[in-house]
Amino acid sequence: MIPVPNGVRVWLATGHTDMRKGFPGVALVVQETLKRDPHNGHLFVFRGRRGDLIKVLWHDGQGACLFSKKLERGRFIWPSPTDGVVTITPAQLGYLLEGIDWRMPQTTWRPTATG
């Protein structure tokens, strides 16, 4: 898991992104599409056309990191392009990376009383 410091926001690039892009390509998407600075320490998440591959761009203060994850089965839950710029919490990013619906995760059953 990416060590997300306090105060860091997670931005989702809605729609799909060409997953052949590397550091310069996704940084340019951050600047031109999301209208954000890719070097500000926030996380920027991109999803491929098929939905089974994501990339996360993060500048940690020393340099840029580009993480990727491909699901063996299923697809990452993603907002539609009409949603515009979407931010999620670091906890929701954890769900997203596990392939869980981050919009409404299911809580487990908890007992109401002991004994």
N, C-alpha and C positions, 0 to 999 in steps of 0.2 A: 504494500500500500504506500502511496505517496505521503510523506510526512507533511501534512497541511498545517502551517502555522496559524495561530489565532488571527482573525481579521482578514484572512484571505478569502476572496470570493471565487466561485466556480461558474464560469460562463459556458453555455452550450451554444455552438454554432448550429442553428436550426437548419433543417434540410440535410442534404448530403454534401460531402466534400470529397474531392479526388484524393484517394489515399496514397497516390504515388508522390504526393508532395512531402518534402522534408522540412527542415527548420525554416528556410527562407519562405517557402510557399505558404505554410500555415501561419507564419508570423504576418505575412502580407494579408491573409484572410482576416486575421485579428484586427489589423489596422484599417483595412478598407471596408469590410463587411460589418464587424462588430463595433467599429469606431473606438477601439481601446488600444492601449499601449501594451504590446506583448512582453515588455521588460519590467512591468510593474509588480511582479511577484504573484499575480493571480493565475489561476488555472483556466485553460481554454480547451474545451473538449470538442472533438469533431467525430462524425460518424460517416462511414462509407455508404455507398449506394445500396449494397445488399443488407446492411444493418448488422452484420456480425463482426465488424471491425471498428474499433475506435482508436483515436490518438489523443493524447493529452499533452499540451504544450505548457511548460512551466519554466520561468526564469527564477532561479534560486538566489540571485544576487551575485553569483560567480560566473554563471553561464546558463545557457538554455538547455533544458531537458525535454526530450520527446519520448513519451511512453506510448506503447501500443498494446492492445489486447484484442484477441480474436476468440470468439466463442466457438466451441466445438459444435454446439447445437443451439438453435434459437437465435433471437435477435435482441439487440439492445433496445429498450424502450426509449423513444425519442419524440420530442415535441414536433408539431407540424411547422412548416416554414411560415405559416400565417401567424404563429405565436410571436414572431419577432425575436428580440433579444431575450434569452431566458437565463436566469441565474438560479442555481440550486445550492444547497448547503453542502459542506463537506460530508456530512452523514448521508445525504442523498447520493453523493458521488460514490460512496462506499456501496450502497445498494445497486447503483447503476453498474459498477464494475463487477458485481456478483451476478448480474443478469436479472436482478429483482426489479419489479416495477417501483421505481423511486417516487412516483406520484402519490401512491397510496399503499405503502407496505403493510402487510398483514401482521398484526401483533399476535403473539402466541397466547394461548389460554392461561390465565392466572387464577389460582384458587382464591375464593373470597374469604374463606375461613380455614384455620388449621384444625386438624384432628378429625 
